Amino acid sequence: MIGLQLGALISGAVITETIFGIAGFGRLTIDAVNQRDYALIQGVVLVAAAGYVVVNLLVDVVVYSVPQSADPRRRERCD
């Protein structure tokens, strides 16, 4: 669940940083959109998407490294 919440965290950063005037990833995104800096917007989207993919990959690796006995949904049926 933590890995899936990364998208909400990034979008929440945009709103929070804009409201409170904090310099960060969200503020950079808003400033790039307001200035119509397309290269920076592409970079921000690329970094956010790559981060989302990497975090989800790490979550999948960690989840599937847990022994099968710890997760009853992954047990194979022996009929």
mmCIF file of the N, C-alpha and C atoms, coordinates in Angstrom:
data_MODEL
# 
_entry.id   MODEL 
# 
loop_
_atom_site.group_PDB 
_atom_site.id 
_atom_site.type_symbol 
_atom_site.label_atom_id 
_atom_site.label_alt_id 
_atom_site.label_comp_id 
_atom_site.label_asym_id 
_atom_site.label_entity_id 
_atom_site.label_seq_id 
_atom_site.pdbx_PDB_ins_code 
_atom_site.Cartn_x 
_atom_site.Cartn_y 
_atom_site.Cartn_z 
_atom_site.occupancy 
_atom_site.B_iso_or_equiv 
_atom_site.pdbx_formal_charge 
_atom_site.auth_seq_id 
_atom_site.auth_comp_id 
_atom_site.auth_asym_id 
_atom_site.auth_atom_id 
_atom_site.pdbx_PDB_model_num 
ATOM 1   N N  . MET A 1 1  ? 0.818  -1.200  0.000   1.00 0.00 ? 1  MET A N  1 
ATOM 2   C CA . MET A 1 1  ? 0.000  0.000   0.000   1.00 0.00 ? 1  MET A CA 1 
ATOM 3   C C  . MET A 1 1  ? 0.863  1.265   0.000   1.00 0.00 ? 1  MET A C  1 
ATOM 4   N N  . ILE A 1 2  ? 2.025  1.202   0.619   1.00 0.00 ? 2  ILE A N  1 
ATOM 5   C CA . ILE A 1 2  ? 2.887  2.382   0.681   1.00 0.00 ? 2  ILE A CA 1 
ATOM 6   C C  . ILE A 1 2  ? 3.335  2.778   -0.720  1.00 0.00 ? 2  ILE A C  1 
ATOM 7   N N  . GLY A 1 3  ? 3.695  1.812   -1.533  1.00 0.00 ? 3  GLY A N  1 
ATOM 8   C CA . GLY A 1 3  ? 4.155  2.108   -2.884  1.00 0.00 ? 3  GLY A CA 1 
ATOM 9   C C  . GLY A 1 3  ? 3.072  2.721   -3.747  1.00 0.00 ? 3  GLY A C  1 
ATOM 10  N N  . LEU A 1 4  ? 1.831  2.306   -3.526  1.00 0.00 ? 4  LEU A N  1 
ATOM 11  C CA . LEU A 1 4  ? 0.734  2.836   -4.323  1.00 0.00 ? 4  LEU A CA 1 
ATOM 12  C C  . LEU A 1 4  ? 0.356  4.262   -3.926  1.00 0.00 ? 4  LEU A C  1 
ATOM 13  N N  . GLN A 1 5  ? 0.746  4.678   -2.742  1.00 0.00 ? 5  GLN A N  1 
ATOM 14  C CA . GLN A 1 5  ? 0.415  6.017   -2.260  1.00 0.00 ? 5  GLN A CA 1 
ATOM 15  C C  . GLN A 1 5  ? 1.388  7.083   -2.754  1.00 0.00 ? 5  GLN A C  1 
ATOM 16  N N  . LEU A 1 6  ? 2.432  6.700   -3.486  1.00 0.00 ? 6  LEU A N  1 
ATOM 17  C CA . LEU A 1 6  ? 3.426  7.662   -3.941  1.00 0.00 ? 6  LEU A CA 1 
ATOM 18  C C  . LEU A 1 6  ? 2.819  8.705   -4.866  1.00 0.00 ? 6  LEU A C  1 
ATOM 19  N N  . GLY A 1 7  ? 1.923  8.300   -5.737  1.00 0.00 ? 7  GLY A N  1 
ATOM 20  C CA . GLY A 1 7  ? 1.271  9.258   -6.636  1.00 0.00 ? 7  GLY A CA 1 
ATOM 21  C C  . GLY A 1 7  ? 0.478  10.302  -5.879  1.00 0.00 ? 7  GLY A C  1 
ATOM 22  N N  . ALA A 1 8  ? -0.227 9.885   -4.857  1.00 0.00 ? 8  ALA A N  1 
ATOM 23  C CA . ALA A 1 8  ? -0.977 10.832  -4.029  1.00 0.00 ? 8  ALA A CA 1 
ATOM 24  C C  . ALA A 1 8  ? -0.034 11.749  -3.264  1.00 0.00 ? 8  ALA A C  1 
ATOM 25  N N  . LEU A 1 9  ? 1.098  11.231  -2.854  1.00 0.00 ? 9  LEU A N  1 
ATOM 26  C CA . LEU A 1 9  ? 2.080  12.039  -2.143  1.00 0.00 ? 9  LEU A CA 1 
ATOM 27  C C  . LEU A 1 9  ? 2.647  13.134  -3.039  1.00 0.00 ? 9  LEU A C  1 
ATOM 28  N N  . ILE A 1 10 ? 2.938  12.798  -4.273  1.00 0.00 ? 10 ILE A N  1 
ATOM 29  C CA . ILE A 1 10 ? 3.480  13.789  -5.206  1.00 0.00 ? 10 ILE A CA 1 
ATOM 30  C C  . ILE A 1 10 ? 2.438  14.857  -5.519  1.00 0.00 ? 10 ILE A C  1 
ATOM 31  N N  . SER A 1 11 ? 1.205  14.453  -5.774  1.00 0.00 ? 11 SER A N  1 
ATOM 32  C CA . SER A 1 11 ? 0.169  15.447  -6.066  1.00 0.00 ? 11 SER A CA 1 
ATOM 33  C C  . SER A 1 11 ? -0.147 16.291  -4.836  1.00 0.00 ? 11 SER A C  1 
ATOM 34  N N  . GLY A 1 12 ? -0.061 15.706  -3.663  1.00 0.00 ? 12 GLY A N  1 
ATOM 35  C CA . GLY A 1 12 ? -0.261 16.464  -2.439  1.00 0.00 ? 12 GLY A CA 1 
ATOM 36  C C  . GLY A 1 12 ? 0.849  17.472  -2.211  1.00 0.00 ? 12 GLY A C  1 
ATOM 37  N N  . ALA A 1 13 ? 2.066  17.135  -2.649  1.00 0.00 ? 13 ALA A N  1 
ATOM 38  C CA . ALA A 1 13 ? 3.192  18.063  -2.518  1.00 0.00 ? 13 ALA A CA 1 
ATOM 39  C C  . ALA A 1 13 ? 2.975  19.298  -3.380  1.00 0.00 ? 13 ALA A C  1 
ATOM 40  N N  . VAL A 1 14 ? 2.406  19.114  -4.552  1.00 0.00 ? 14 VAL A N  1 
ATOM 41  C CA . VAL A 1 14 ? 2.137  20.260  -5.432  1.00 0.00 ? 14 VAL A CA 1 
ATOM 42  C C  . VAL A 1 14 ? 1.177  21.229  -4.750  1.00 0.00 ? 14 VAL A C  1 
ATOM 43  N N  . ILE A 1 15 ? 0.122  20.712  -4.196  1.00 0.00 ? 15 ILE A N  1 
ATOM 44  C CA . ILE A 1 15 ? -0.884 21.569  -3.542  1.00 0.00 ? 15 ILE A CA 1 
ATOM 45  C C  . ILE A 1 15 ? -0.320 22.206  -2.278  1.00 0.00 ? 15 ILE A C  1 
ATOM 46  N N  . THR A 1 16 ? 0.330  21.415  -1.440  1.00 0.00 ? 16 THR A N  1 
ATOM 47  C CA . THR A 1 16 ? 0.857  21.916  -0.169  1.00 0.00 ? 16 THR A CA 1 
ATOM 48  C C  . THR A 1 16 ? 1.932  22.972  -0.389  1.00 0.00 ? 16 THR A C  1 
ATOM 49  N N  . GLU A 1 17 ? 2.847  22.723  -1.296  1.00 0.00 ? 17 GLU A N  1 
ATOM 50  C CA . GLU A 1 17 ? 3.925  23.677  -1.540  1.00 0.00 ? 17 GLU A CA 1 
ATOM 51  C C  . GLU A 1 17 ? 3.407  24.965  -2.173  1.00 0.00 ? 17 GLU A C  1 
ATOM 52  N N  . THR A 1 18 ? 2.367  24.872  -2.960  1.00 0.00 ? 18 THR A N  1 
ATOM 53  C CA . THR A 1 18 ? 1.800  26.071  -3.561  1.00 0.00 ? 18 THR A CA 1 
ATOM 54  C C  . THR A 1 18 ? 1.083  26.913  -2.508  1.00 0.00 ? 18 THR A C  1 
ATOM 55  N N  . ILE A 1 19 ? 0.323  26.292  -1.650  1.00 0.00 ? 19 ILE A N  1 
ATOM 56  C CA . ILE A 1 19 ? -0.427 27.031  -0.625  1.00 0.00 ? 19 ILE A CA 1 
ATOM 57  C C  . ILE A 1 19 ? 0.508  27.701  0.368   1.00 0.00 ? 19 ILE A C  1 
ATOM 58  N N  . PHE A 1 20 ? 1.508  26.966  0.850   1.00 0.00 ? 20 PHE A N  1 
ATOM 59  C CA . PHE A 1 20 ? 2.380  27.487  1.893   1.00 0.00 ? 20 PHE A CA 1 
ATOM 60  C C  . PHE A 1 20 ? 3.634  28.176  1.360   1.00 0.00 ? 20 PHE A C  1 
ATOM 61  N N  . GLY A 1 21 ? 3.836  28.202  0.054   1.00 0.00 ? 21 GLY A N  1 
ATOM 62  C CA . GLY A 1 21 ? 4.985  28.889  -0.526  1.00 0.00 ? 21 GLY A CA 1 
ATOM 63  C C  . GLY A 1 21 ? 6.311  28.215  -0.240  1.00 0.00 ? 21 GLY A C  1 
ATOM 64  N N  . ILE A 1 22 ? 6.301  26.917  -0.066  1.00 0.00 ? 22 ILE A N  1 
ATOM 65  C CA . ILE A 1 22 ? 7.523  26.168  0.207   1.00 0.00 ? 22 ILE A CA 1 
ATOM 66  C C  . ILE A 1 22 ? 8.186  25.824  -1.127  1.00 0.00 ? 22 ILE A C  1 
ATOM 67  N N  . ALA A 1 23 ? 9.506  26.009  -1.185  1.00 0.00 ? 23 ALA A N  1 
ATOM 68  C CA . ALA A 1 23 ? 10.240 25.654  -2.404  1.00 0.00 ? 23 ALA A CA 1 
ATOM 69  C C  . ALA A 1 23 ? 10.479 24.146  -2.412  1.00 0.00 ? 23 ALA A C  1 
ATOM 70  N N  . GLY A 1 24 ? 10.073 23.494  -3.487  1.00 0.00 ? 24 GLY A N  1 
ATOM 71  C CA . GLY A 1 24 ? 10.248 22.051  -3.595  1.00 0.00 ? 24 GLY A CA 1 
ATOM 72  C C  . GLY A 1 24 ? 9.801  21.569  -4.957  1.00 0.00 ? 24 GLY A C  1 
ATOM 73  N N  . PHE A 1 25 ? 9.589  20.265  -5.048  1.00 0.00 ? 25 PHE A N  1 
ATOM 74  C CA . PHE A 1 25 ? 9.226  19.631  -6.318  1.00 0.00 ? 25 PHE A CA 1 
ATOM 75  C C  . PHE A 1 25 ? 7.875  20.124  -6.837  1.00 0.00 ? 25 PHE A C  1 
ATOM 76  N N  . GLY A 1 26 ? 6.921  20.273  -5.959  1.00 0.00 ? 26 GLY A N  1 
ATOM 77  C CA . GLY A 1 26 ? 5.599  20.751  -6.363  1.00 0.00 ? 26 GLY A CA 1 
ATOM 78  C C  . GLY A 1 26 ? 5.619  22.193  -6.813  1.00 0.00 ? 26 GLY A C  1 
ATOM 79  N N  . ARG A 1 27 ? 6.341  23.020  -6.090  1.00 0.00 ? 27 ARG A N  1 
ATOM 80  C CA . ARG A 1 27 ? 6.451  24.443  -6.455  1.00 0.00 ? 27 ARG A CA 1 
ATOM 81  C C  . ARG A 1 27 ? 7.177  24.594  -7.790  1.00 0.00 ? 27 ARG A C  1 
ATOM 82  N N  . LEU A 1 28 ? 8.204  23.782  -8.011  1.00 0.00 ? 28 LEU A N  1 
ATOM 83  C CA . LEU A 1 28 ? 8.919  23.786  -9.281  1.00 0.00 ? 28 LEU A CA 1 
ATOM 84  C C  . LEU A 1 28 ? 7.975  23.457  -10.432 1.00 0.00 ? 28 LEU A C  1 
ATOM 85  N N  . THR A 1 29 ? 7.102  22.498  -10.214 1.00 0.00 ? 29 THR A N  1 
ATOM 86  C CA . THR A 1 29 ? 6.136  22.107  -11.240 1.00 0.00 ? 29 THR A CA 1 
ATOM 87  C C  . THR A 1 29 ? 5.178  23.243  -11.570 1.00 0.00 ? 29 THR A C  1 
ATOM 88  N N  . ILE A 1 30 ? 4.631  23.874  -10.552 1.00 0.00 ? 30 ILE A N  1 
ATOM 89  C CA . ILE A 1 30 ? 3.690  24.976  -10.767 1.00 0.00 ? 30 ILE A CA 1 
ATOM 90  C C  . ILE A 1 30 ? 4.367  26.158  -11.451 1.00 0.00 ? 30 ILE A C  1 
ATOM 91  N N  . ASP A 1 31 ? 5.582  26.482  -11.022 1.00 0.00 ? 31 ASP A N  1 
ATOM 92  C CA . ASP A 1 31 ? 6.311  27.589  -11.651 1.00 0.00 ? 31 ASP A CA 1 
ATOM 93  C C  . ASP A 1 31 ? 6.613  27.295  -13.116 1.00 0.00 ? 31 ASP A C  1 
ATOM 94  N N  . ALA A 1 32 ? 6.962  26.050  -13.430 1.00 0.00 ? 32 ALA A N  1 
ATOM 95  C CA . ALA A 1 32 ? 7.236  25.665  -14.814 1.00 0.00 ? 32 ALA A CA 1 
ATOM 96  C C  . ALA A 1 32 ? 5.977  25.767  -15.666 1.00 0.00 ? 32 ALA A C  1 
ATOM 97  N N  . VAL A 1 33 ? 4.839  25.376  -15.119 1.00 0.00 ? 33 VAL A N  1 
ATOM 98  C CA . VAL A 1 33 ? 3.575  25.470  -15.869 1.00 0.00 ? 33 VAL A CA 1 
ATOM 99  C C  . VAL A 1 33 ? 3.201  26.929  -16.094 1.00 0.00 ? 33 VAL A C  1 
ATOM 100 N N  . ASN A 1 34 ? 3.348  27.758  -15.065 1.00 0.00 ? 34 ASN A N  1 
ATOM 101 C CA . ASN A 1 34 ? 3.005  29.175  -15.214 1.00 0.00 ? 34 ASN A CA 1 
ATOM 102 C C  . ASN A 1 34 ? 3.905  29.899  -16.198 1.00 0.00 ? 34 ASN A C  1 
ATOM 103 N N  . GLN A 1 35 ? 5.176  29.498  -16.279 1.00 0.00 ? 35 GLN A N  1 
ATOM 104 C CA . GLN A 1 35 ? 6.117  30.131  -17.200 1.00 0.00 ? 35 GLN A CA 1 
ATOM 105 C C  . GLN A 1 35 ? 6.144  29.444  -18.563 1.00 0.00 ? 35 GLN A C  1 
ATOM 106 N N  . ARG A 1 36 ? 5.365  28.408  -18.707 1.00 0.00 ? 36 ARG A N  1 
ATOM 107 C CA . ARG A 1 36 ? 5.305  27.616  -19.948 1.00 0.00 ? 36 ARG A CA 1 
ATOM 108 C C  . ARG A 1 36 ? 6.680  27.113  -20.377 1.00 0.00 ? 36 ARG A C  1 
ATOM 109 N N  . ASP A 1 37 ? 7.414  26.606  -19.402 1.00 0.00 ? 37 ASP A N  1 
ATOM 110 C CA . ASP A 1 37 ? 8.736  26.032  -19.635 1.00 0.00 ? 37 ASP A CA 1 
ATOM 111 C C  . ASP A 1 37 ? 8.545  24.539  -19.912 1.00 0.00 ? 37 ASP A C  1 
ATOM 112 N N  . TYR A 1 38 ? 8.357  24.216  -21.180 1.00 0.00 ? 38 TYR A N  1 
ATOM 113 C CA . TYR A 1 38 ? 7.987  22.860  -21.563 1.00 0.00 ? 38 TYR A CA 1 
ATOM 114 C C  . TYR A 1 38 ? 9.095  21.843  -21.276 1.00 0.00 ? 38 TYR A C  1 
ATOM 115 N N  . ALA A 1 39 ? 10.347 22.248  -21.434 1.00 0.00 ? 39 ALA A N  1 
ATOM 116 C CA . ALA A 1 39 ? 11.449 21.321  -21.149 1.00 0.00 ? 39 ALA A CA 1 
ATOM 117 C C  . ALA A 1 39 ? 11.473 20.955  -19.666 1.00 0.00 ? 39 ALA A C  1 
ATOM 118 N N  . LEU A 1 40 ? 11.254 21.919  -18.796 1.00 0.00 ? 40 LEU A N  1 
ATOM 119 C CA . LEU A 1 40 ? 11.230 21.639  -17.362 1.00 0.00 ? 40 LEU A CA 1 
ATOM 120 C C  . LEU A 1 40 ? 10.021 20.792  -16.985 1.00 0.00 ? 40 LEU A C  1 
ATOM 121 N N  . ILE A 1 41 ? 8.888  21.052  -17.609 1.00 0.00 ? 41 ILE A N  1 
ATOM 122 C CA . ILE A 1 41 ? 7.691  20.237  -17.345 1.00 0.00 ? 41 ILE A CA 1 
ATOM 123 C C  . ILE A 1 41 ? 7.945  18.793  -17.745 1.00 0.00 ? 41 ILE A C  1 
ATOM 124 N N  . GLN A 1 42 ? 8.579  18.587  -18.893 1.00 0.00 ? 42 GLN A N  1 
ATOM 125 C CA . GLN A 1 42 ? 8.896  17.228  -19.324 1.00 0.00 ? 42 GLN A CA 1 
ATOM 126 C C  . GLN A 1 42 ? 9.848  16.549  -18.343 1.00 0.00 ? 42 GLN A C  1 
ATOM 127 N N  . GLY A 1 43 ? 10.822 17.303  -17.848 1.00 0.00 ? 43 GLY A N  1 
ATOM 128 C CA . GLY A 1 43 ? 11.762 16.747  -16.876 1.00 0.00 ? 43 GLY A CA 1 
ATOM 129 C C  . GLY A 1 43 ? 11.084 16.365  -15.575 1.00 0.00 ? 43 GLY A C  1 
ATOM 130 N N  . VAL A 1 44 ? 10.189 17.225  -15.109 1.00 0.00 ? 44 VAL A N  1 
ATOM 131 C CA . VAL A 1 44 ? 9.465  16.950  -13.865 1.00 0.00 ? 44 VAL A CA 1 
ATOM 132 C C  . VAL A 1 44 ? 8.595  15.714  -14.019 1.00 0.00 ? 44 VAL A C  1 
ATOM 133 N N  . VAL A 1 45 ? 7.897  15.614  -15.126 1.00 0.00 ? 45 VAL A N  1 
ATOM 134 C CA . VAL A 1 45 ? 7.040  14.448  -15.363 1.00 0.00 ? 45 VAL A CA 1 
ATOM 135 C C  . VAL A 1 45 ? 7.885  13.179  -15.482 1.00 0.00 ? 45 VAL A C  1 
ATOM 136 N N  . LEU A 1 46 ? 9.023  13.282  -16.157 1.00 0.00 ? 46 LEU A N  1 
ATOM 137 C CA . LEU A 1 46 ? 9.902  12.125  -16.306 1.00 0.00 ? 46 LEU A CA 1 
ATOM 138 C C  . LEU A 1 46 ? 10.431 11.656  -14.953 1.00 0.00 ? 46 LEU A C  1 
ATOM 139 N N  . VAL A 1 47 ? 10.882 12.582  -14.116 1.00 0.00 ? 47 VAL A N  1 
ATOM 140 C CA . VAL A 1 47 ? 11.412 12.214  -12.802 1.00 0.00 ? 47 VAL A CA 1 
ATOM 141 C C  . VAL A 1 47 ? 10.303 11.627  -11.922 1.00 0.00 ? 47 VAL A C  1 
ATOM 142 N N  . ALA A 1 48 ? 9.118  12.221  -11.947 1.00 0.00 ? 48 ALA A N  1 
ATOM 143 C CA . ALA A 1 48 ? 8.009  11.715  -11.136 1.00 0.00 ? 48 ALA A CA 1 
ATOM 144 C C  . ALA A 1 48 ? 7.589  10.318  -11.594 1.00 0.00 ? 48 ALA A C  1 
ATOM 145 N N  . ALA A 1 49 ? 7.493  10.113  -12.894 1.00 0.00 ? 49 ALA A N  1 
ATOM 146 C CA . ALA A 1 49 ? 7.094  8.804   -13.417 1.00 0.00 ? 49 ALA A CA 1 
ATOM 147 C C  . ALA A 1 49 ? 8.157  7.744   -13.118 1.00 0.00 ? 49 ALA A C  1 
ATOM 148 N N  . ALA A 1 50 ? 9.429  8.096   -13.294 1.00 0.00 ? 50 ALA A N  1 
ATOM 149 C CA . ALA A 1 50 ? 10.508 7.147   -13.011 1.00 0.00 ? 50 ALA A CA 1 
ATOM 150 C C  . ALA A 1 50 ? 10.538 6.795   -11.524 1.00 0.00 ? 50 ALA A C  1 
ATOM 151 N N  . GLY A 1 51 ? 10.333 7.777   -10.674 1.00 0.00 ? 51 GLY A N  1 
ATOM 152 C CA . GLY A 1 51 ? 10.289 7.513   -9.241  1.00 0.00 ? 51 GLY A CA 1 
ATOM 153 C C  . GLY A 1 51 ? 9.141  6.599   -8.869  1.00 0.00 ? 51 GLY A C  1 
ATOM 154 N N  . TYR A 1 52 ? 7.991  6.821   -9.482  1.00 0.00 ? 52 TYR A N  1 
ATOM 155 C CA . TYR A 1 52 ? 6.815  5.990   -9.225  1.00 0.00 ? 52 TYR A CA 1 
ATOM 156 C C  . TYR A 1 52 ? 7.068  4.543   -9.658  1.00 0.00 ? 52 TYR A C  1 
ATOM 157 N N  . VAL A 1 53 ? 7.676  4.378   -10.820 1.00 0.00 ? 53 VAL A N  1 
ATOM 158 C CA . VAL A 1 53 ? 7.965  3.029   -11.325 1.00 0.00 ? 53 VAL A CA 1 
ATOM 159 C C  . VAL A 1 53 ? 8.986  2.331   -10.438 1.00 0.00 ? 53 VAL A C  1 
ATOM 160 N N  . VAL A 1 54 ? 10.032 3.032   -10.041 1.00 0.00 ? 54 VAL A N  1 
ATOM 161 C CA . VAL A 1 54 ? 11.073 2.426   -9.203  1.00 0.00 ? 54 VAL A CA 1 
ATOM 162 C C  . VAL A 1 54 ? 10.512 2.019   -7.837  1.00 0.00 ? 54 VAL A C  1 
ATOM 163 N N  . VAL A 1 55 ? 9.722  2.887   -7.226  1.00 0.00 ? 55 VAL A N  1 
ATOM 164 C CA . VAL A 1 55 ? 9.152  2.558   -5.915  1.00 0.00 ? 55 VAL A CA 1 
ATOM 165 C C  . VAL A 1 55 ? 8.220  1.361   -6.025  1.00 0.00 ? 55 VAL A C  1 
ATOM 166 N N  . ASN A 1 56 ? 7.390  1.299   -7.051  1.00 0.00 ? 56 ASN A N  1 
ATOM 167 C CA . ASN A 1 56 ? 6.501  0.147   -7.221  1.00 0.00 ? 56 ASN A CA 1 
ATOM 168 C C  . ASN A 1 56 ? 7.281  -1.137  -7.493  1.00 0.00 ? 56 ASN A C  1 
ATOM 169 N N  . LEU A 1 57 ? 8.377  -1.038  -8.233  1.00 0.00 ? 57 LEU A N  1 
ATOM 170 C CA . LEU A 1 57 ? 9.222  -2.203  -8.467  1.00 0.00 ? 57 LEU A CA 1 
ATOM 171 C C  . LEU A 1 57 ? 9.838  -2.693  -7.166  1.00 0.00 ? 57 LEU A C  1 
ATOM 172 N N  . LEU A 1 58 ? 10.336 -1.770  -6.353  1.00 0.00 ? 58 LEU A N  1 
ATOM 173 C CA . LEU A 1 58 ? 10.914 -2.158  -5.070  1.00 0.00 ? 58 LEU A CA 1 
ATOM 174 C C  . LEU A 1 58 ? 9.878  -2.778  -4.146  1.00 0.00 ? 58 LEU A C  1 
ATOM 175 N N  . VAL A 1 59 ? 8.676  -2.241  -4.146  1.00 0.00 ? 59 VAL A N  1 
ATOM 176 C CA . VAL A 1 59 ? 7.607  -2.817  -3.318  1.00 0.00 ? 59 VAL A CA 1 
ATOM 177 C C  . VAL A 1 59 ? 7.286  -4.235  -3.784  1.00 0.00 ? 59 VAL A C  1 
ATOM 178 N N  . ASP A 1 60 ? 7.205  -4.445  -5.086  1.00 0.00 ? 60 ASP A N  1 
ATOM 179 C CA . ASP A 1 60 ? 6.933  -5.788  -5.603  1.00 0.00 ? 60 ASP A CA 1 
ATOM 180 C C  . ASP A 1 60 ? 8.039  -6.764  -5.228  1.00 0.00 ? 60 ASP A C  1 
ATOM 181 N N  . VAL A 1 61 ? 9.283  -6.337  -5.337  1.00 0.00 ? 61 VAL A N  1 
ATOM 182 C CA . VAL A 1 61 ? 10.407 -7.219  -4.986  1.00 0.00 ? 61 VAL A CA 1 
ATOM 183 C C  . VAL A 1 61 ? 10.354 -7.580  -3.507  1.00 0.00 ? 61 VAL A C  1 
ATOM 184 N N  . VAL A 1 62 ? 10.064 -6.605  -2.659  1.00 0.00 ? 62 VAL A N  1 
ATOM 185 C CA . VAL A 1 62 ? 10.000 -6.872  -1.220  1.00 0.00 ? 62 VAL A CA 1 
ATOM 186 C C  . VAL A 1 62 ? 8.829  -7.796  -0.897  1.00 0.00 ? 62 VAL A C  1 
ATOM 187 N N  . VAL A 1 63 ? 7.670  -7.555  -1.509  1.00 0.00 ? 63 VAL A N  1 
ATOM 188 C CA . VAL A 1 63 ? 6.494  -8.382  -1.223  1.00 0.00 ? 63 VAL A CA 1 
ATOM 189 C C  . VAL A 1 63 ? 6.722  -9.817  -1.660  1.00 0.00 ? 63 VAL A C  1 
ATOM 190 N N  . TYR A 1 64 ? 7.334  -10.019 -2.821  1.00 0.00 ? 64 TYR A N  1 
ATOM 191 C CA . TYR A 1 64 ? 7.520  -11.383 -3.294  1.00 0.00 ? 64 TYR A CA 1 
ATOM 192 C C  . TYR A 1 64 ? 8.717  -12.073 -2.674  1.00 0.00 ? 64 TYR A C  1 
ATOM 193 N N  . SER A 1 65 ? 9.515  -11.349 -1.902  1.00 0.00 ? 65 SER A N  1 
ATOM 194 C CA . SER A 1 65 ? 10.614 -11.995 -1.200  1.00 0.00 ? 65 SER A CA 1 
ATOM 195 C C  . SER A 1 65 ? 10.180 -12.530 0.164   1.00 0.00 ? 65 SER A C  1 
ATOM 196 N N  . VAL A 1 66 ? 8.974  -12.142 0.604   1.00 0.00 ? 66 VAL A N  1 
ATOM 197 C CA . VAL A 1 66 ? 8.434  -12.647 1.863   1.00 0.00 ? 66 VAL A CA 1 
ATOM 198 C C  . VAL A 1 66 ? 8.086  -14.120 1.676   1.00 0.00 ? 66 VAL A C  1 
ATOM 199 N N  . PRO A 1 67 ? 8.406  -14.970 2.658   1.00 0.00 ? 67 PRO A N  1 
ATOM 200 C CA . PRO A 1 67 ? 8.080  -16.402 2.510   1.00 0.00 ? 67 PRO A CA 1 
ATOM 201 C C  . PRO A 1 67 ? 6.589  -16.627 2.250   1.00 0.00 ? 67 PRO A C  1 
ATOM 202 N N  . GLN A 1 68 ? 6.299  -17.684 1.537   1.00 0.00 ? 68 GLN A N  1 
ATOM 203 C CA . GLN A 1 68 ? 4.909  -17.962 1.178   1.00 0.00 ? 68 GLN A CA 1 
ATOM 204 C C  . GLN A 1 68 ? 4.041  -18.244 2.390   1.00 0.00 ? 68 GLN A C  1 
ATOM 205 N N  . SER A 1 69 ? 4.610  -18.752 3.427   1.00 0.00 ? 69 SER A N  1 
ATOM 206 C CA . SER A 1 69 ? 3.808  -19.069 4.602   1.00 0.00 ? 69 SER A CA 1 
ATOM 207 C C  . SER A 1 69 ? 3.282  -17.802 5.286   1.00 0.00 ? 69 SER A C  1 
ATOM 208 N N  . ALA A 1 70 ? 3.920  -16.665 5.042   1.00 0.00 ? 70 ALA A N  1 
ATOM 209 C CA . ALA A 1 70 ? 3.478  -15.419 5.660   1.00 0.00 ? 70 ALA A CA 1 
ATOM 210 C C  . ALA A 1 70 ? 2.262  -14.830 4.952   1.00 0.00 ? 70 ALA A C  1 
ATOM 211 N N  . ASP A 1 71 ? 2.037  -15.200 3.707   1.00 0.00 ? 71 ASP A N  1 
ATOM 212 C CA . ASP A 1 71 ? 0.918  -14.664 2.938   1.00 0.00 ? 71 ASP A CA 1 
ATOM 213 C C  . ASP A 1 71 ? 0.041  -15.816 2.459   1.00 0.00 ? 71 ASP A C  1 
ATOM 214 N N  . PRO A 1 72 ? -1.115 -16.042 3.072   1.00 0.00 ? 72 PRO A N  1 
ATOM 215 C CA . PRO A 1 72 ? -1.946 -17.188 2.712   1.00 0.00 ? 72 PRO A CA 1 
ATOM 216 C C  . PRO A 1 72 ? -2.501 -17.106 1.291   1.00 0.00 ? 72 PRO A C  1 
ATOM 217 N N  . ARG A 1 73 ? -2.536 -15.931 0.691   1.00 0.00 ? 73 ARG A N  1 
ATOM 218 C CA . ARG A 1 73 ? -3.070 -15.823 -0.675  1.00 0.00 ? 73 ARG A CA 1 
ATOM 219 C C  . ARG A 1 73 ? -2.103 -16.419 -1.694  1.00 0.00 ? 73 ARG A C  1 
ATOM 220 N N  . ARG A 1 74 ? -0.834 -16.529 -1.344  1.00 0.00 ? 74 ARG A N  1 
ATOM 221 C CA . ARG A 1 74 ? 0.161  -17.022 -2.286  1.00 0.00 ? 74 ARG A CA 1 
ATOM 222 C C  . ARG A 1 74 ? 0.425  -18.517 -2.152  1.00 0.00 ? 74 ARG A C  1 
ATOM 223 N N  . ARG A 1 75 ? -0.243 -19.177 -1.244  1.00 0.00 ? 75 ARG A N  1 
ATOM 224 C CA . ARG A 1 75 ? -0.038 -20.620 -1.082  1.00 0.00 ? 75 ARG A CA 1 
ATOM 225 C C  . ARG A 1 75 ? -0.599 -21.363 -2.283  1.00 0.00 ? 75 ARG A C  1 
ATOM 226 N N  . GLU A 1 76 ? 0.141  -22.348 -2.723  1.00 0.00 ? 76 GLU A N  1 
ATOM 227 C CA . GLU A 1 76 ? -0.330 -23.160 -3.843  1.00 0.00 ? 76 GLU A CA 1 
ATOM 228 C C  . GLU A 1 76 ? -1.152 -24.316 -3.284  1.00 0.00 ? 76 GLU A C  1 
ATOM 229 N N  . ARG A 1 77 ? -2.210 -24.662 -3.990  1.00 0.00 ? 77 ARG A N  1 
ATOM 230 C CA . ARG A 1 77 ? -3.054 -25.785 -3.566  1.00 0.00 ? 77 ARG A CA 1 
ATOM 231 C C  . ARG A 1 77 ? -2.446 -27.079 -4.089  1.00 0.00 ? 77 ARG A C  1 
ATOM 232 N N  . CYS A 1 78 ? -2.366 -28.013 -3.234  1.00 0.00 ? 78 CYS A N  1 
ATOM 233 C CA . CYS A 1 78 ? -1.878 -29.340 -3.612  1.00 0.00 ? 78 CYS A CA 1 
ATOM 234 C C  . CYS A 1 78 ? -3.068 -30.277 -3.607  1.00 0.00 ? 78 CYS A C  1 
ATOM 235 N N  . ASP A 1 79 ? -3.703 -30.460 -4.756  1.00 0.00 ? 79 ASP A N  1 
ATOM 236 C CA . ASP A 1 79 ? -4.871 -31.337 -4.857  1.00 0.00 ? 79 ASP A CA 1 
ATOM 237 C C  . ASP A 1 79 ? -4.468 -32.718 -5.313  1.00 0.00 ? 79 ASP A C  1 
# 
